Amino acid sequence: MKKLLNDPQDAVAESLEGFGEAHADLVEVHLDPPYVTRAGGTVAGKVGLVSGGGSGHEPLHAGFVGLGMLDAAVPGAVFTSPTPDQVAPALQAADSGAGVLAIVKNYTGDVLNFETAVELVDAEGTRVVSVLVNDDVAVEDSLYTAGRRGVAGTVCVEKIAGAAAERGDDLDAVAEVARGVVANVRSMGVALTACTVPHVGRPSFDLADDELEIGIGIHGEPGRHRIPVAPADDVTRMLLDPVADDLGLASGEDVLLFVNGMGGTPLSELYVVYRRARRLLEGRGVQVTRSLVGNYVTSLEMQGASVTVLRLDDERTRLWDATVRTPALRW
């Protein structure tokens, strides 16, 4: 294993310290227990947004703390859900009197630990509404979840719900916006290589040099099937078609096309995937009116990519376009 680390057991804490120092104008890092908040705290009277999950998926979630997105993020150990004693203070820190929306990816540990934390802060008077993200069409059930996994579509939920909160919507309205995104976003990924969790020291699964895993999860969970290495256009079709079919996209609809890197794939290759995915959508009569390409929900150094499609309407488009200023996303 070759990684730029000191002691693997200190990897998350040291990364958080560096992240906080690099982006001190945007975020404040708390280390005991670990969570990240906006610099200066939540705006008075604004609905707070909190998300979190295992580390190793950076910039998700801490990279999306800031104006127009999250008010707090909770990083667990690598590929491990944050604990309730981390989540609870993050929820409290995000509450400025208007309540908090918790955006939770559909993994059993995340769901249970957020539920426990919500019960703790509810007893102290903080109102929290939770929204579950389950955009991965690759499987219905996996090693980590009952139902579909939450993957790159989480970025769309955090951005659009964050914009709704920033403009002053109340908690119920922000939650409804978030649920609307969840209902209209789907993703599917592919792995070319496995990744290595620092404290484990070996690849998380075996994948031959001449194989790809279609439908892989962001922790290396099994996908739909393994195939021989194939051209990018063929692989892209295997990702895009199930996404578009599951959404039931119709000719004339507008969408956001999001091609996400898993951490070890060059941006040049992600644009090759984007090119083909866009042409496949246009072949269905679907208009790609918004785009995002890059490494936003990663799996350490895994080589691979995911394709996410979000059905847009005027409201979601306005909220996507709204000002955002975070370490990882800004316009």
C-alpha positions in Angstrom: 0.0 0.0 0.0 1.4 3.4 -1.0 -0.5 6.4 0.4 0.5 9.9 1.7 -0.3 9.1 5.3 1.4 8.9 8.6 -0.3 6.5 11.0 -3.4 5.1 9.1 -5.4 5.3 12.4 -4.8 9.1 12.3 -5.7 9.6 8.7 -9.2 11.1 9.1 -8.2 13.4 12.0 -5.2 14.7 10.1 -7.1 15.2 6.9 -9.8 17.1 8.7 -7.2 19.4 10.4 -5.7 20.2 7.0 -9.1 20.7 5.4 -10.1 23.1 8.2 -6.9 25.1 7.8 -7.1 25.2 4.0 -10.7 26.5 4.1 -10.9 28.5 7.3 -12.9 31.2 5.5 -15.7 28.7 4.8 -15.7 26.0 7.5 -14.8 25.3 11.1 -13.6 21.8 12.0 -14.4 20.3 15.4 -12.3 17.3 16.4 -13.8 16.0 19.6 -16.1 14.6 18.4 -15.4 15.2 14.7 -17.8 17.3 12.7 -17.6 20.3 10.4 -19.7 23.5 10.5 -20.0 26.7 8.5 -17.5 29.4 9.6 -19.6 31.9 11.6 -22.4 29.4 12.2 -25.8 29.0 10.8 -27.7 32.2 9.7 -30.4 33.1 12.3 -33.8 31.9 11.2 -32.5 29.7 8.4 -33.3 26.0 8.2 -30.1 24.1 8.9 -28.9 21.3 6.6 -26.8 18.4 7.9 -25.4 15.3 6.2 -22.7 12.9 6.8 -21.3 9.4 6.3 -18.0 7.5 6.2 -14.8 9.2 5.2 -13.1 8.2 2.0 -15.7 9.8 -0.3 -14.2 13.3 -0.3 -15.3 16.0 -1.0 -18.6 14.5 0.1 -19.8 15.7 2.7 -17.6 18.3 4.4 -16.6 19.8 1.0 -20.2 20.9 0.6 -20.5 22.9 3.8 -21.0 26.6 3.1 -23.3 29.1 1.6 -26.1 27.5 -0.5 -25.5 23.9 0.7 -24.8 22.3 4.1 -24.5 23.9 7.5 -22.8 20.9 9.0 -21.3 17.6 7.9 -20.3 14.6 10.0 -17.4 12.4 8.8 -17.1 8.9 10.2 -14.0 6.7 10.0 -13.2 5.5 6.5 -16.2 3.7 5.0 -17.8 3.7 8.5 -20.9 5.6 9.6 -20.5 8.5 12.0 -21.6 7.8 15.5 -24.7 9.4 17.2 -22.4 11.4 19.5 -20.9 13.0 16.4 -24.2 13.6 14.6 -26.1 15.1 17.6 -23.8 18.1 18.2 -23.7 18.7 14.4 -27.5 18.8 14.3 -27.6 21.2 17.3 -24.9 23.4 15.8 -27.0 23.7 12.6 -30.2 24.7 14.4 -30.7 28.5 14.5 -34.4 28.2 15.5 -35.9 27.1 12.2 -35.2 23.4 12.5 -32.8 21.1 10.7 -33.0 18.9 7.6 -30.9 15.7 7.9 -29.9 14.3 4.5 -29.1 10.6 5.0 -27.7 8.2 2.4 -29.4 4.8 2.6 -26.9 2.7 4.4 -28.0 0.8 7.5 -25.4 2.4 9.8 -26.0 5.9 8.6 -29.8 5.5 9.0 -29.6 4.0 12.5 -27.0 6.4 13.8 -28.8 9.5 12.4 -32.1 8.2 13.9 -30.5 7.8 17.3 -29.0 11.3 17.1 -32.3 12.8 16.0 -34.0 11.3 19.0 -31.3 12.8 21.3 -31.6 16.3 20.0 -35.4 16.1 19.7 -35.5 15.6 23.4 -33.7 18.9 23.8 -36.1 20.8 21.6 -34.4 20.7 18.1 -36.8 19.7 15.4 -35.3 17.5 12.7 -36.8 16.1 9.5 -34.8 13.4 7.8 -34.7 12.7 4.0 -33.3 9.4 2.7 -31.3 9.4 -0.5 -31.5 6.1 -2.5 -30.5 6.9 -6.1 -28.4 3.9 -7.1 -30.3 1.8 -9.6 -27.7 -1.0 -9.7 -29.2 -3.1 -6.9 -32.3 -3.2 -4.8 -30.5 -4.6 -1.8 -26.8 -4.8 -0.9 -24.4 -5.6 1.9 -24.9 -2.2 3.5 -28.5 -1.3 3.0 -32.1 -2.4 2.8 -33.2 -1.0 -0.5 -31.2 1.2 -2.9 -28.0 2.8 -1.9 -27.4 6.6 -1.7 -24.6 7.6 -4.0 -23.7 10.6 -6.2 -27.3 11.9 -6.4 -26.7 13.1 -2.8 -24.8 16.1 -4.2 -28.0 17.1 -6.2 -30.1 16.8 -3.0 -27.7 18.8 -0.9 -27.3 21.6 -3.5 -31.0 22.0 -4.4 -32.3 21.7 -0.8 -29.5 23.9 0.4 -30.6 26.6 -2.1 -34.2 26.4 -0.9 -33.1 26.8 2.7 -30.8 29.7 1.8 -33.7 31.6 0.2 -35.7 31.3 3.4 -38.1 28.3 2.9 -39.4 26.7 6.1 -38.4 23.2 7.2 -41.3 21.4 5.7 -40.9 23.2 2.4 -37.1 22.4 2.3 -37.8 18.8 3.1 -40.4 18.6 0.2 -37.8 20.1 -2.2 -35.3 17.4 -1.1 -37.8 14.6 -1.5 -38.6 15.9 -5.0 -35.0 15.6 -6.0 -34.7 12.1 -4.5 -37.8 11.1 -6.5 -36.2 12.4 -9.8 -32.5 11.4 -9.5 -30.9 8.1 -10.4 -27.2 6.9 -10.6 -25.1 3.9 -11.6 -21.4 3.3 -11.4 -18.5 1.2 -12.7 -15.3 0.2 -11.1 -12.1 -0.5 -13.0 -10.0 -1.1 -9.9 -10.5 -1.7 -6.2 -9.6 0.8 -3.5 -7.5 0.2 -0.4 -8.9 1.3 3.0 -5.9 2.7 4.9 -6.2 0.8 8.2 -6.9 -2.5 6.3 -3.9 -2.2 3.9 -5.2 -4.4 1.1 -7.7 -3.9 -1.8 -11.3 -4.1 -0.8 -12.2 -6.6 -3.5 -10.5 -8.6 -6.2 -10.9 -7.5 -9.8 -8.8 -8.9 -12.6 -6.8 -6.6 -14.9 -9.1 -7.5 -17.7 -12.4 -7.0 -15.8 -14.8 -4.2 -15.0 -17.6 -4.3 -12.3 -20.8 -2.7 -13.5 -23.0 -1.3 -10.8 -20.4 -1.1 -8.1 -21.2 0.7 -4.8 -19.1 3.5 -3.4 -17.6 1.2 -0.7 -16.8 -1.5 -3.2 -20.1 -3.4 -2.8 -20.8 -5.9 -5.5 -22.6 -4.6 -8.6 -24.9 -6.2 -11.2 -22.2 -8.1 -13.0 -18.6 -8.3 -14.1 -17.6 -7.9 -17.7 -14.4 -8.0 -19.8 -12.8 -4.6 -20.3 -14.8 -2.7 -23.0 -14.6 0.6 -24.8 -15.8 3.7 -22.9 -18.9 4.2 -25.1 -20.1 0.6 -24.4 -19.6 1.0 -20.7 -21.3 4.4 -20.7 -24.4 2.8 -22.3 -24.5 0.1 -19.6 -24.6 2.9 -17.0 -26.9 5.4 -18.7 -29.6 3.1 -20.1 -30.7 1.7 -16.7 -30.7 5.2 -15.2 -32.8 6.7 -18.0 -35.1 3.7 -18.0 -35.7 3.8 -14.3 -36.5 7.5 -14.4 -38.9 6.9 -17.3 -37.5 9.8 -19.2 -39.7 11.1 -22.0 -38.7 13.0 -25.1 -38.7 16.8 -24.5 -37.7 16.6 -20.8 -34.8 18.6 -19.4 -32.2 17.0 -17.2 -29.0 17.6 -15.3 -26.2 15.1 -16.4 -23.6 14.5 -13.7 -20.6 12.3 -14.5 -18.8 11.6 -11.2 -15.3 10.2 -10.8 -14.6 7.6 -8.1 -11.2 9.2 -7.2 -8.6 7.6 -9.5 -10.0 8.4 -13.0 -8.5 11.3 -15.0 -10.9 14.1 -15.8 -10.2 13.6 -19.5 -11.8 10.1 -19.2 -14.8 11.5 -17.3 -15.4 13.8 -20.3 -15.3 10.8 -22.6 -18.1 9.3 -20.5 -20.0 12.5 -20.4 -19.8 12.9 -24.2 -21.4 9.5 -24.8 -24.0 9.8 -22.0 -25.1 13.2 -23.4 -25.5 11.8 -26.9 -27.4 8.8 -25.6 -29.8 11.1 -23.8 -30.2 13.4 -26.8 -31.0 10.3 -28.9 -34.0 9.8 -26.6 -35.1 13.3 -27.2 -34.0 14.4 -23.7 -32.3 17.9 -23.4 -29.2 18.2 -21.2 -29.6 21.7 -19.8 -27.2 21.5 -16.8 -24.0 19.5 -16.4 -21.5 18.6 -13.7 -18.3 16.6 -14.3 -15.6 15.8 -11.8 -14.7 14.0 -8.6 -17.5 14.8 -6.0 -18.4 11.4 -4.4 -15.3 9.3 -4.5 -14.2 5.9 -3.2 -10.6 6.7 -2.1 -8.4 5.9 -5.1 -10.8 3.6 -7.0 -10.7 4.0 -10.8 -14.2 4.3 -12.1 -17.1 6.6 -12.6 -20.8 7.0 -12.1 -23.5 8.5 -14.2 -26.3 10.5 -12.5 -29.3 12.0 -14.2 -31.7 14.4 -12.5 -35.0 15.3 -14.1 -35.3 19.1 -14.0 -38.2 21.5 -13.9 -38.1 25.3 -13.6 -37.9 25.2 -9.8 -35.1 22.7 -9.6 -33.2 24.5 -12.3 -33.5 27.8 -10.4 -32.3 26.2 -7.2 -29.4 24.4 -8.9 -28.3 27.7 -10.5 -28.5 29.6 -7.2 -25.3 30.9 -5.6 -23.2 28.3 -3.8 -19.9 28.8 -2.1 -18.3 25.7 -0.5 -14.8 24.2 -0.6 -15.8 21.8 -3.4 -18.6 23.5 -5.3 -19.0 27.2 -6.0 -20.6 29.5 -8.6 
